[in-house]
Amino acid sequence: MDGIRTAGRPGRGAGVMMLGAGALLLAGGGVTAVGTGAPGLETRTFTRISCHETRTAKGGSVMHCFGSTAAQIEAAAEEQRRARLDALRGKYPDIASRKPARRTRLTFVDHDGRQDPAEVTATRVGSRWIAHAPGVVGTGVALLAAGAGVTGASVVRLRAARPRPH
């Protein structure tokens, strides 16, 4: 009975390691899918990008930028056209009630440190839009590698803890 208890203890530790490995593998797969725009995820292309923070090394990422999709640009142009027609008809809408053109907040946008990118493709995760960037994909691959390493270590630990037949 004592041999079964001793064999079970390392097995439990390996089981916990396997759960952690599974979490790392899932997280890594998810981050990689978002960074590359996997099928099934909502992906859009944004233009008119403006980033408030541009102090980044060449090839770095900027955390927060804003951009517009083609539909947002079209809606803003229609709003301007309608406002011009109303002004010609003598109808002057209350300026305070007008909403500014809607722009979408983007995260992890590749930036060269000098000028904002012309176009960014991003994937929606909840309410956030994560830009497709090598840094995001690299983070996902690193998580996948860590998960694979922990999986390998736990398999070795499980094999070592297995009671051997005499």
LOMARDREN-423898 format. One record per residue: residue in one letter; x, y negated, z negated of N, C-alpha, C in turn. Coordinates in steps of 0.001 Angstrom, whole numbers, plus 500000, padded with zeros to 6 digits. Example, Ala and Ser with C-alpha at 12.3 -4.5 7.8 and 13.67 -1.06 7.14 Angstrom:
// LOMARDREN-423898
A513190505690492200512300504500492200513200503300492200
S512850502250492920513670501060492860512900499970492130
This chain:
// LOMARDREN-423898
M500826501188500000500000500000500000500867498753500000
D502012498841499297502885497676499214503490497335500578
G503749498363501403504304498133502735503332497404503646
I502042497661503479501023496988504289500941495523503912
R501016495236502634500968493838502192502159493053502717
T503344493651502652504527492927503122504478492729504627
A503960493674505350503865493523506802502825492478507176
G501807492307506348500748491354506652501154489911506465
R502047489659505544502436488268505281503088487585506484
P504105488174507105504664487517508297503649487450509438
G502745488441509484501707488431510519500779487245510383
R500444486892509140499596485717508925500312484451509364
G501587484343509062502353483167509492502404483071511006
A502551484206511649502581484205513110501212483847513675
G500151484271512978498801483913513426498584482405513386
V499066481780512318498969480324512208499796479662513304
M500968480228513578501801479698514661501079479805516001
M500366480921516208499642481110517466498532480073517610
L497852479742516505496828478701516564497446477363516944
G498583477040516341499286475797516683499739475798518131
A500218476953518591500653477059519986499485476866520932
G498340477453520566497152477278521399496734475820521477
A496818475122520350496466473698520336497430472903521200
L498728473217521103499712472518521937499483472794523422
L499191474044523749498946474393525148497701473689525687
L496636473646524886495416472953525314495664471456525486
A496336470866524520496628469428524612497511469136525817
G498527469952526017499423469745527158498706469889528486
G497850470901528583497075471078529812496138469914530055
G495511469420528993494602468275529126495319467009529545
V496460466734528918497217465522529263497732465609530696
T498205466779531092498683466946532468497527466780533461
A496372467324533134495203467188534013494801465730534166
V494828464986533076494474463564533141495524462799533942
G496787463106533723497862462386534413497925462629535900
T497349463749536345497385464053537778496023463909538442
G494970463717537656493632463581538236493079464898538705
A492985465867537813492506467203538154491065467155538658
P490685468078539542489310468125540039488326468297538887
G487198467638539004486183467705537967486219466516537027
L487329465795537000487430464605536164487098463378537010
E486482462392536393486133461161537125487408460353537374
T487726460164538644488944459462539035488573458330539980
R489128457156539759488856455984540601490156455260540920
T490107454479541995491237453630542374490886452194542031
F491812451513541367491615450132540935492585449224541675
T492119448017542009492962447001542621492869445738541767
R493511444680542229493545443417541486493992443651540046
I495110444319539908495646444692538600496325443494537952
S496034443277536684496754442254535919497133442847534567
C498417442765534266498944443284533009499426442106532177
H499015442060530928499405440940530071500825441097529564
E501256442316529335502602442559528847503434443119530000
T504509442480530317505329442957531433506764443203531020
R507068443124529746508435443396529294508636444901529217
T509037445471530301509270446909530340510475447179531221
A511129448267530961512269448649531791511751449102533146
K512613449058534134512208449488535466511722450940535401
G510557451160535943509985452500535930509254452834534643
G509016451848533782508306452089532532506815451953532693
S506113452143531611504658452023531616504224450863530746
V503148450200531166502543449131530384501282449712529760
M501100449470528480500005450092527747498628449595528195
H498458448282528346497128447751528649497166446834529864
C496393447174530868496225446348532061494728446314532375
F494358445440533287492965445343533714492921445412535226
G491882446040535764491730446149537203490262446250537566
S489997446212538863488626446275539369488518447357540431
T487397448065540416487130449030541474486503448287542648
A486368448961543767485744448344544943484302447935544628
A483586448747543846482204448419543488482136447168542608
Q483077447012541686483103445829540833483415444572541648
I484334444685542603484689443549543458483490443159544313
E482803444157544845481622443900545670480504443232544852
A480290443690543630479256443101542769479600441652542424
A480876441365542172481289439989541863481103439084543085
A481420439609544284481230438823545502479746438542545743
E478895439518545485477448439331545635476929438287544646
E477444438315543437477052437328542424477458435913542857
Q478643435778543415479098434464543903478232434001545074
R477909434912545987477067434560547135475685434102546656
R475112434811545712473809434453545167473868433094544472
A474936432815543760475080431525543080475190430384544089
R475907430606545199476016429568546239474661429298546879
L473900430368547174472563430184547755471639429447546794
D471701429797545513470883429093544520471259427625544450
A472533427309544562472977425917544516472466425148545734
L472448425793546912471932425142548116470429424883548013
R469717425742547328468267425585547157467924424604546042
G468936424150545352468689423199544269468438423858542933
K468612425146542872468469425861541604469852425986540996
Y470057425349539888471351425419539233471219426256537968
P471720427479538027471598428334536836472459427797535701
D472075428152534505472824427752533336474209428401533405
I475250427587533428476623428098533557476989428962532361
A476482428614531188476822429369529987476257430784530028
S475174430997530773474561432321530802475232433245531822
R476089432708532678476752433543533679477837434395533040
K477867435644533417478863436567532891480082436543533802
P481277436614533237482463436699534089482506438049534808
A483258438102535875483377439351536633483930440440535715
R483300441596535753483705442702534884484962443371535412
R485898443609534511487127444302534871487309445468533907
T487995446486534347488165447700533554489548447714532922
R489597448150531669490871448247530959491546449560531327
L492810449493531715493587450658532122494733450873531131
T495083452127530872496146452459529930497256453216530649
F498499452959530259499708453605530790499903453362532284
V499934452103532665500124451739534070501622451616534353
D502086452264535427503497452121535828503762450683536215
H504867450142535738505177448730535990506664448597536234
D507042447738537189508467447551537469509090446446536615
G508303445809535774508832444771534897508776443381535490
R508488443263536785508459441946537429507053441584537902
Q506444442444538699505121442105539237504157443269539029
D502886442901538899501848443909538666501672444780539905
P501309446054539717501097446931540872499880446489541680
A499879446797542963498764446418543836497568447335543632
E497835448598543320496759449589543228497126450630542180
V496139451086541430496361452106540403495221453115540478
T495548454383540416494548455432540331494504455896538879
A493294456030538337493144456384536927492017457392536745
T492104458146535657491107459149535302490431458728534007
R489126458916533947488359458521532767488397459635531719
V488753459237530489488739460139529344487914459446528269
G486682459887528091485782459195527168485464457816527719
S485816456780526969485588455414527442486860454785527997
R487974455505527977489260454974528446489585455453529858
W490317454616530569490834454982531885492341455117531748
I492867456327531978494297456615531865494868456665533276
A495859455790533529496461455722534861497294456967535138
H497328457353536396498176458477536807499602457969536835
A500430458524535970501795458049535853502712459215535512
P503955459149535974504905460223535638505099460368534129
G505001459273533376505158459354531933504063460176531281
V502833460040531763501709460809531216501872462278531583
V502239462552532831502444463931533269503609464548532498
G504686463789532291505835464285531535505470464647530109
T504630463846529475504177464147528117503380465443528107
G502507465629529088501726466863529181502606468082529390
V503603467957530241504513469075530492505326469386529235
A505746468353528500506480468572527250505609469308526228
L504337468933526133503425469638525225503229471090525659
L503118471324526969502985472695527468504227473521527137
A505410472922527307506657473628527006506755473938525515
A506369472982524668506399473219523224505422474332522852
G504240474319523445503267475378523183503771476737523614
A504433476787524765504987478053525244506103478534524314
G506928477607523832508001477976522898507459478515521593
V506444477863521042505844478326519789505152479678520010
T504524479859521160503901481146521468504955482243521505
G506057481984522178507142482972522239507706483298520868
A507907482280520043508439482510518704507473483316517851
S506183483057517981505214483805517170505082485240517645
V505232485483518954505197486867519453506391487631518914
V507562487001518908508760487654518361508562487937516879
R507982487005516171507751487174514739506741488292514488
L505717488380515300504727489452515144505357490820515412
R506176490892516426506828492181516747507773492603515631
A508462491639515058509386491966513971508633492400512719
A507433491893512517506654492217511326505873493508511467
R505773494030512680504998495253512902505686496433512218
P504912497197511456505527498378510804505945499403511865
R507120499950511699507660500928512640507295502353512183
P506889503209513122506622504615512733507946505320512453
H507927506225511499509151506937511118509399508107511967
